[in-house]
Amino acid sequence: MIIFSERINGMYRDVQAGINDRQKEVIQALVREQVAGGADVMDINLGPTKGDPVENFVWLARVIREVTDKPLSLDSAKPDLLARAVPKVHEALPDAKLVINSCTAAPDNMAKLIPVAAASGAGIIGLTMDQEGVPGSVEKRVECGAAFLVTAMENGIPVEDIYIDPIILPVNVAPKQPVNVMEAIRQLAMACDPPPHFILGLSNVSQRCLMKHLLNRTYLVMCIAAGLDAAIMDAADKDLVEAAISAEVMLDKHLYSDDYIKAWRMQKGI
């Protein structure tokens, strides 16, 4: 399971203040906590912060790299911003592995971001949506995911650097979508050999729901069984991380031992 830490996000007040006031100790304390929880990639989302967003991305990336060499995922819904920020972060930190989060399957969006990923040696997350928005059906998700995968590979991005995000919506407003997302993962995995990675912004499933932690934990396990192998989540949520490890043990992705949680952490060096 590849854990993308969701915590370095300007939507959180402490992170927003840390970016705005250049309080690197606030950011670095969160990074250490996430890495200690098992985070593999640090997802960076500026949120509603002040100042030049490209400069904020570069500053934040440098601050994070002072305390960890984990890959950095630059996260924004603005493709023009990502197209400007990724080269600048790559220039500032040429040894850092980057991931672009995210790119839709709309042709103009792919034309803008996939070449940037290829030029920077970055991974890229493709959303299974196009200019028409988030699909309601499994078939449209599969169509968008396949189009993105083919385009990324044609541009020289190796399959191991490609992530497909089938876009989970809150279960309280879209009750059929959790099942559709899992089926889209299954179908895309069967259609590709080897398959790309499959990733979700996990907490979206429980947005504005009660018992969020239980919903997140349950859905993560279900999606792992469907083929999910990455998630944007809170690595400091011990129960959530341990549910993911346990699911992978049950699916024969990790060797069982009576202390398999400890074995997993030792394997990660934490």
C-alpha positions in Angstrom: 0.0 0.0 0.0 1.4 3.3 -1.1 0.4 6.0 1.5 0.2 9.6 0.2 0.0 11.8 3.3 -3.0 14.1 3.1 -2.0 16.2 6.1 0.2 18.9 4.4 -2.8 20.7 3.1 -3.6 24.4 3.4 -7.2 23.6 4.2 -5.9 22.8 7.7 -5.5 25.9 9.7 -2.2 25.0 11.1 -0.7 24.3 7.7 -2.3 27.4 6.2 -0.7 29.5 9.0 2.6 27.7 8.6 2.7 28.5 4.9 1.5 32.1 5.2 3.9 32.9 8.1 6.8 30.7 6.8 6.7 28.7 10.1 8.7 25.7 8.9 8.8 24.0 12.3 5.0 23.6 12.1 5.2 21.9 8.7 8.2 19.8 9.7 6.5 18.5 12.8 3.6 17.3 10.8 5.9 15.7 8.2 7.7 13.8 10.9 4.4 12.5 12.3 3.2 11.4 8.9 6.5 9.6 8.1 6.4 7.9 11.5 2.9 6.7 10.7 4.1 5.1 7.4 3.6 7.8 4.7 5.4 7.0 1.5 4.7 10.2 -0.4 4.1 13.7 0.9 1.1 15.2 -0.9 1.3 19.0 -0.9 -1.9 21.0 -1.3 -1.6 24.8 -0.8 -5.3 25.4 -0.1 -6.4 29.0 0.4 -3.0 30.4 1.2 -1.6 33.8 0.5 1.1 35.0 -1.9 2.5 33.5 -5.1 1.4 29.8 -5.2 4.5 28.8 -7.2 6.8 30.3 -4.6 4.7 28.6 -1.9 5.1 25.2 -3.6 8.9 25.7 -3.8 9.2 26.9 -0.2 7.0 24.0 1.1 8.9 21.4 -0.9 12.3 22.6 0.4 11.0 22.6 4.0 9.7 19.1 3.7 12.9 17.8 2.0 14.9 19.1 5.0 13.4 16.3 7.1 12.6 13.5 4.7 13.6 12.3 1.3 10.1 10.9 0.5 8.6 11.8 -2.9 6.6 15.0 -3.2 3.1 15.1 -4.8 2.1 18.5 -5.9 -1.6 18.7 -5.6 -3.9 21.3 -7.2 -7.1 21.4 -9.2 -5.5 24.2 -11.3 -3.6 22.7 -14.2 -2.0 26.0 -15.2 -0.5 26.2 -11.7 0.8 22.7 -11.7 2.3 23.3 -15.2 4.3 26.3 -13.7 5.1 24.9 -10.3 6.4 21.4 -11.1 9.3 22.6 -13.3 10.2 25.2 -10.6 10.2 22.5 -7.8 12.1 20.1 -10.0 14.7 22.9 -10.7 15.0 23.7 -7.0 15.2 20.0 -5.9 16.5 18.0 -8.9 17.0 14.9 -6.8 13.4 14.8 -5.5 10.9 12.4 -7.0 7.8 14.3 -7.9 4.2 13.3 -8.6 1.6 15.6 -10.3 -1.7 15.4 -8.6 -3.8 15.5 -10.7 -4.7 15.6 -14.4 -8.1 14.8 -15.9 -8.6 12.8 -19.1 -9.8 15.9 -21.0 -7.6 16.3 -24.0 -6.4 19.8 -23.3 -5.7 18.9 -19.7 -3.6 15.9 -20.7 -1.8 18.0 -23.4 -0.8 20.5 -20.7 0.3 18.2 -17.8 1.5 14.9 -19.2 4.5 16.5 -21.1 5.4 18.4 -17.9 5.5 15.1 -16.0 7.6 13.4 -18.7 10.1 16.3 -18.8 10.5 16.3 -15.0 10.6 12.5 -14.6 7.5 12.9 -12.4 4.7 10.4 -11.7 1.2 11.6 -12.5 -2.3 10.9 -11.2 -5.0 10.7 -13.8 -8.6 11.3 -12.8 -11.3 9.3 -14.5 -13.2 12.3 -15.7 -13.1 14.6 -18.7 -14.5 18.0 -19.7 -18.0 16.7 -18.9 -17.2 16.2 -15.2 -17.2 13.2 -12.9 -18.9 10.2 -14.6 -21.9 8.5 -13.0 -21.2 5.2 -14.7 -18.5 2.5 -14.4 -18.1 2.5 -18.2 -17.3 6.2 -18.5 -14.7 5.9 -15.6 -13.1 3.0 -17.4 -13.1 4.9 -20.7 -11.4 8.0 -19.1 -8.9 5.9 -17.2 -7.9 4.0 -20.3 -7.5 7.1 -22.4 -5.3 8.7 -19.7 -3.2 5.6 -19.3 -2.6 5.3 -23.1 -1.7 9.0 -23.5 0.7 8.9 -20.5 2.5 5.8 -21.8 2.7 7.2 -25.3 4.5 10.2 -23.8 7.1 8.0 -22.3 5.8 7.9 -18.7 6.5 4.3 -17.3 3.4 2.5 -16.0 4.9 2.3 -12.5 4.7 6.2 -12.4 1.1 6.3 -13.5 -1.8 6.4 -10.9 -5.4 6.2 -11.9 -7.9 7.9 -9.5 -11.5 6.7 -10.1 -12.8 9.6 -8.0 -14.8 8.7 -5.0 -17.7 11.0 -4.0 -19.3 11.3 -0.6 -21.5 8.3 0.2 -24.2 10.5 1.7 -24.9 12.2 -1.6 -23.8 9.5 -4.1 -24.6 6.2 -2.5 -24.0 4.1 -5.7 -20.6 5.6 -6.4 -18.5 3.5 -3.9 -19.5 0.4 -5.7 -18.9 1.9 -9.1 -15.4 3.0 -8.1 -14.5 -0.5 -7.0 -15.8 -2.0 -10.2 -13.9 0.6 -12.3 -10.7 -0.4 -10.5 -11.3 -4.1 -11.2 -12.0 -3.5 -14.9 -9.1 -1.2 -15.5 -6.7 -3.7 -13.6 -7.9 -6.5 -15.9 -7.4 -4.5 -19.0 -3.8 -3.6 -18.4 -0.8 -5.8 -18.0 1.0 -4.7 -15.9 -1.6 -2.4 -14.5 -0.9 1.2 -13.3 -1.3 2.1 -9.6 -4.9 2.9 -8.4 -5.3 5.7 -5.9 -8.2 7.5 -4.1 -8.5 10.6 -2.0 -10.0 8.4 0.7 -11.5 10.9 3.0 -13.8 12.2 0.2 -16.0 9.1 0.7 -17.0 10.3 4.2 -17.1 14.0 3.7 -19.8 15.6 5.9 -20.8 12.2 7.2 -21.0 10.9 10.8 -18.5 8.2 11.9 -16.0 9.4 9.3 -13.1 7.2 10.6 -15.2 4.0 10.5 -16.4 4.8 6.9 -12.8 5.5 5.8 -11.4 2.4 7.3 -14.2 0.2 5.9 -14.0 1.6 2.4 -10.2 1.4 2.3 -10.3 -2.3 3.1 -13.0 -2.9 0.4 -11.1 -1.0 -2.2 -7.8 -2.8 -1.5 -9.7 -6.1 -2.1 -10.8 -4.6 -5.5 -7.2 -3.7 -6.5 -6.5 -0.3 -4.9 -2.8 0.0 -4.0 -2.4 3.7 -3.0 -4.5 6.2 -1.1 -4.3 9.8 -0.1 -4.9 9.5 3.7 -3.8 10.5 7.2 -0.8 8.3 8.0 -1.1 9.4 11.6 -4.5 7.5 11.8 -3.1 4.3 13.4 -6.4 2.3 13.0 -6.7 3.3 9.4 -3.1 2.3 8.5 -3.4 -1.0 10.5 -6.6 -1.8 8.7 -4.8 -1.4 5.3 -1.9 -3.6 6.5 -4.3 -6.3 7.7 -6.3 -6.3 4.4 -3.1 -6.8 2.5 -2.1 -9.7 4.8 -5.5 -11.3 4.1 -4.9 -10.8 0.4 -1.5 -12.6 0.6 0.3 -9.3 -0.2 2.3 -9.6 3.0 3.5 -12.7 4.8 1.5 -13.4 8.0 3.2 -13.4 11.3 1.8 -13.0 14.8 3.2 -9.5 14.9 2.7 -8.5 11.3 2.1 -4.8 12.1 5.6 -4.7 13.7 7.0 -6.6 10.7 5.5 -4.1 8.3 6.9 -1.1 10.2 10.4 -2.7 10.3 10.2 -3.3 6.6 9.6 0.4 6.2 12.3 1.3 8.6 10.0 3.0 11.1 
